[in-house]
Amino acid sequence: MAKSDDDDRRVNYRLFYPAHLRPKLSLGSETKDVLDISEWGLRFALGKGKRVAPGDRLFGTVRFRHAPSHSIIATVVRIGNHDVSARLEVGFDFRVIAEEHG
């Protein structure tokens, strides 16, 4: 049986942050709460401000409570009623996001 691409994919664990531990995402002059994060993606609160659409590229900085800030380039993949999901071009180190989680 042939091996599929799915067999080679690494499982990504998504970490959900309680409100008081949420990293912040700076997108230009706007700051958004990061709701959850994985090695290759993040979901942030939509809030007010500039609207985005699927396929838009985002350039910003994720600011953690204790770890160094992390510059990101991401592509919007999904927009919910109150949140935006984006796929990162360069992923996070899982240890960093896990340690920030609590």
Summary of the structure (lengths in Angstrom):
residues: 102
radius of gyration: 14.1
end to end distance: 42.6
largest distance: 51.9
contacts: 251
relative contact order: 0.22
helix: 15%
strand: 42%
